[in-house]
Amino acid sequence: MEMETIVKIRSIAYVTHDVKCFRIAKPSGYMYVPGQATELSVNKEGWKDKRSPFTFTSLPDAPYLEFTIKIYAEHQGVTNQLSLLNEGDELLLRESWGAIEYKGPGYFIAGGAGITPFLSILRDLQRKGEVANNVLFYSNKTEQDIILADELKTILCDKAHFTISRQKESKYDQRRIDADFLKAEVTDFSKYFYVCGPDAMVAAITETLKQLGARADSLVFEK
């Protein structure tokens, strides 16, 4: 039978104009691997059976569970409902799952909120002193959409590359992450590639990487 636990929200804070960080109480013995996710529901009538997947952005041994969530108010779904909650409100937490797991040094390629599974992985690598030889390519529409840019720069230094697709006069790269970009920026296609973002982006990039010589078993993404 599926585990389902009622947990309370401990804190809520804005990360960007439309992204919030939720920290919730961590049940005793709850476990996950950096990069994994779970499904959450709001513990209110009419919402208990409506679930959405969210990635843990905290470290596994933290005394709380953290989720960094982009709010889609126009969708009127679970994320919008989450945006209406306050400290002390309750969520329904389920078991951890997910295929995104660190396997070795490589390239992290993220679009928008797709950075979230990589946050826990990169924080874990930084703590272990093992972040070297990893590179991040992170695409967003505008500069204000970048999630935790300063922290990512601190972790990866000059190996954190930001690209912007819908803002002129940006201080960041304005190329699309496509075949030309990857041919220009990737120096070793034998490394691992971790890809997360909108489904169409993930499908296009993983196919492009295979065409450029990456092995299918070196591509890590949520299938």
NORWO-V400205 format. One record per residue. N is the residue number from 1. RES is the residue in three letters. SS is DSSP state (hx for helix, st for strand, lp for the rest). PSI is psi as a letter, one per 40 degrees, with the letter a starting at -180 (NA if undefined). Layout:
n=N res=RES ss=SS psi=PSI
n=N res=RES ss=SS psi=PSI
This chain:
n=1 res=MET ss=lp psi=h
n=2 res=GLU ss=lp psi=h
n=3 res=MET ss=lp psi=h
n=4 res=GLU ss=st psi=h
n=5 res=THR ss=st psi=h
n=6 res=ILE ss=st psi=h
n=7 res=VAL ss=st psi=i
n=8 res=LYS ss=st psi=i
n=9 res=ILE ss=st psi=h
n=10 res=ARG ss=st psi=d
n=11 res=SER ss=st psi=i
n=12 res=ILE ss=st psi=h
n=13 res=ALA ss=st psi=i
n=14 res=TYR ss=st psi=h
n=15 res=VAL ss=st psi=d
n=16 res=THR ss=st psi=a
n=17 res=HIS ss=lp psi=d
n=18 res=ASP ss=lp psi=f
n=19 res=VAL ss=st psi=h
n=20 res=LYS ss=st psi=i
n=21 res=CYS ss=st psi=h
n=22 res=PHE ss=st psi=h
n=23 res=ARG ss=st psi=h
n=24 res=ILE ss=st psi=i
n=25 res=ALA ss=st psi=i
n=26 res=LYS ss=lp psi=h
n=27 res=PRO ss=lp psi=i
n=28 res=SER ss=lp psi=h
n=29 res=GLY ss=lp psi=e
n=30 res=TYR ss=lp psi=h
n=31 res=MET ss=lp psi=i
n=32 res=TYR ss=lp psi=i
n=33 res=VAL ss=lp psi=i
n=34 res=PRO ss=lp psi=h
n=35 res=GLY ss=lp psi=e
n=36 res=GLN ss=lp psi=i
n=37 res=ALA ss=st psi=i
n=38 res=THR ss=st psi=i
n=39 res=GLU ss=st psi=h
n=40 res=LEU ss=st psi=i
n=41 res=SER ss=st psi=i
n=42 res=VAL ss=st psi=h
n=43 res=ASN ss=lp psi=g
n=44 res=LYS ss=lp psi=i
n=45 res=GLU ss=lp psi=h
n=46 res=GLY ss=lp psi=e
n=47 res=TRP ss=lp psi=e
n=48 res=LYS ss=lp psi=d
n=49 res=ASP ss=lp psi=e
n=50 res=LYS ss=lp psi=h
n=51 res=ARG ss=lp psi=i
n=52 res=SER ss=st psi=i
n=53 res=PRO ss=st psi=h
n=54 res=PHE ss=st psi=i
n=55 res=THR ss=st psi=i
n=56 res=PHE ss=st psi=h
n=57 res=THR ss=lp psi=e
n=58 res=SER ss=lp psi=i
n=59 res=LEU ss=lp psi=i
n=60 res=PRO ss=lp psi=d
n=61 res=ASP ss=lp psi=e
n=62 res=ALA ss=lp psi=i
n=63 res=PRO ss=lp psi=e
n=64 res=TYR ss=st psi=i
n=65 res=LEU ss=st psi=h
n=66 res=GLU ss=st psi=h
n=67 res=PHE ss=st psi=h
n=68 res=THR ss=st psi=h
n=69 res=ILE ss=st psi=h
n=70 res=LYS ss=st psi=h
n=71 res=ILE ss=lp psi=h
n=72 res=TYR ss=lp psi=g
n=73 res=ALA ss=hx psi=d
n=74 res=GLU ss=hx psi=e
n=75 res=HIS ss=hx psi=e
n=76 res=GLN ss=lp psi=f
n=77 res=GLY ss=lp psi=a
n=78 res=VAL ss=hx psi=d
n=79 res=THR ss=hx psi=d
n=80 res=ASN ss=hx psi=d
n=81 res=GLN ss=hx psi=d
n=82 res=LEU ss=hx psi=d
n=83 res=SER ss=hx psi=e
n=84 res=LEU ss=lp psi=e
n=85 res=LEU ss=lp psi=i
n=86 res=ASN ss=lp psi=i
n=87 res=GLU ss=lp psi=h
n=88 res=GLY ss=lp psi=e
n=89 res=ASP ss=lp psi=i
n=90 res=GLU ss=st psi=i
n=91 res=LEU ss=st psi=i
n=92 res=LEU ss=st psi=h
n=93 res=LEU ss=st psi=h
n=94 res=ARG ss=st psi=a
n=95 res=GLU ss=lp psi=i
n=96 res=SER ss=lp psi=i
n=97 res=TRP ss=st psi=i
n=98 res=GLY ss=lp psi=i
n=99 res=ALA ss=lp psi=e
n=100 res=ILE ss=lp psi=h
n=101 res=GLU ss=lp psi=i
n=102 res=TYR ss=lp psi=h
n=103 res=LYS ss=lp psi=e
n=104 res=GLY ss=lp psi=i
n=105 res=PRO ss=lp psi=i
n=106 res=GLY ss=st psi=a
n=107 res=TYR ss=st psi=h
n=108 res=PHE ss=st psi=h
n=109 res=ILE ss=st psi=h
n=110 res=ALA ss=st psi=i
n=111 res=GLY ss=st psi=h
n=112 res=GLY ss=hx psi=b
n=113 res=ALA ss=hx psi=e
n=114 res=GLY ss=hx psi=e
n=115 res=ILE ss=hx psi=d
n=116 res=THR ss=hx psi=d
n=117 res=PRO ss=hx psi=d
n=118 res=PHE ss=hx psi=e
n=119 res=LEU ss=hx psi=d
n=120 res=SER ss=hx psi=d
n=121 res=ILE ss=hx psi=d
n=122 res=LEU ss=hx psi=d
n=123 res=ARG ss=hx psi=d
n=124 res=ASP ss=hx psi=d
n=125 res=LEU ss=hx psi=d
n=126 res=GLN ss=hx psi=d
n=127 res=ARG ss=hx psi=d
n=128 res=LYS ss=hx psi=e
n=129 res=GLY ss=lp psi=f
n=130 res=GLU ss=lp psi=f
n=131 res=VAL ss=lp psi=e
n=132 res=ALA ss=lp psi=i
n=133 res=ASN ss=lp psi=e
n=134 res=ASN ss=lp psi=i
n=135 res=VAL ss=st psi=i
n=136 res=LEU ss=st psi=h
n=137 res=PHE ss=st psi=h
n=138 res=TYR ss=st psi=h
n=139 res=SER ss=st psi=h
n=140 res=ASN ss=st psi=i
n=141 res=LYS ss=lp psi=d
n=142 res=THR ss=lp psi=i
n=143 res=GLU ss=hx psi=d
n=144 res=GLN ss=hx psi=e
n=145 res=ASP ss=hx psi=e
n=146 res=ILE ss=lp psi=h
n=147 res=ILE ss=lp psi=h
n=148 res=LEU ss=lp psi=f
n=149 res=ALA ss=hx psi=d
n=150 res=ASP ss=hx psi=d
n=151 res=GLU ss=hx psi=d
n=152 res=LEU ss=hx psi=d
n=153 res=LYS ss=hx psi=d
n=154 res=THR ss=hx psi=d
n=155 res=ILE ss=hx psi=d
n=156 res=LEU ss=hx psi=e
n=157 res=CYS ss=hx psi=b
n=158 res=ASP ss=hx psi=e
n=159 res=LYS ss=hx psi=e
n=160 res=ALA ss=st psi=h
n=161 res=HIS ss=st psi=h
n=162 res=PHE ss=st psi=h
n=163 res=THR ss=st psi=i
n=164 res=ILE ss=st psi=h
n=165 res=SER ss=lp psi=d
n=166 res=ARG ss=lp psi=f
n=167 res=GLN ss=lp psi=h
n=168 res=LYS ss=lp psi=i
n=169 res=GLU ss=lp psi=f
n=170 res=SER ss=lp psi=i
n=171 res=LYS ss=lp psi=e
n=172 res=TYR ss=lp psi=i
n=173 res=ASP ss=st psi=h
n=174 res=GLN ss=lp psi=e
n=175 res=ARG ss=lp psi=i
n=176 res=ARG ss=lp psi=i
n=177 res=ILE ss=lp psi=g
n=178 res=ASP ss=lp psi=a
n=179 res=ALA ss=hx psi=d
n=180 res=ASP ss=hx psi=d
n=181 res=PHE ss=hx psi=d
n=182 res=LEU ss=hx psi=d
n=183 res=LYS ss=hx psi=d
n=184 res=ALA ss=hx psi=d
n=185 res=GLU ss=hx psi=d
n=186 res=VAL ss=lp psi=h
n=187 res=THR ss=lp psi=e
n=188 res=ASP ss=lp psi=h
n=189 res=PHE ss=lp psi=e
n=190 res=SER ss=lp psi=e
n=191 res=LYS ss=lp psi=i
n=192 res=TYR ss=st psi=i
n=193 res=PHE ss=st psi=h
n=194 res=TYR ss=st psi=h
n=195 res=VAL ss=st psi=h
n=196 res=CYS ss=st psi=h
n=197 res=GLY ss=lp psi=a
n=198 res=PRO ss=lp psi=i
n=199 res=ASP ss=hx psi=d
n=200 res=ALA ss=hx psi=d
n=201 res=MET ss=hx psi=d
n=202 res=VAL ss=hx psi=d
n=203 res=ALA ss=hx psi=d
n=204 res=ALA ss=hx psi=d
n=205 res=ILE ss=hx psi=d
n=206 res=THR ss=hx psi=d
n=207 res=GLU ss=hx psi=d
n=208 res=THR ss=hx psi=d
n=209 res=LEU ss=hx psi=d
n=210 res=LYS ss=hx psi=d
n=211 res=GLN ss=hx psi=d
n=212 res=LEU ss=lp psi=e
n=213 res=GLY ss=lp psi=e
n=214 res=ALA ss=lp psi=i
n=215 res=ARG ss=lp psi=i
n=216 res=ALA ss=hx psi=d
n=217 res=ASP ss=hx psi=e
n=218 res=SER ss=hx psi=e
n=219 res=LEU ss=st psi=h
n=220 res=VAL ss=st psi=h
n=221 res=PHE ss=lp psi=i
n=222 res=GLU ss=lp psi=h
n=223 res=LYS ss=lp psi=NA
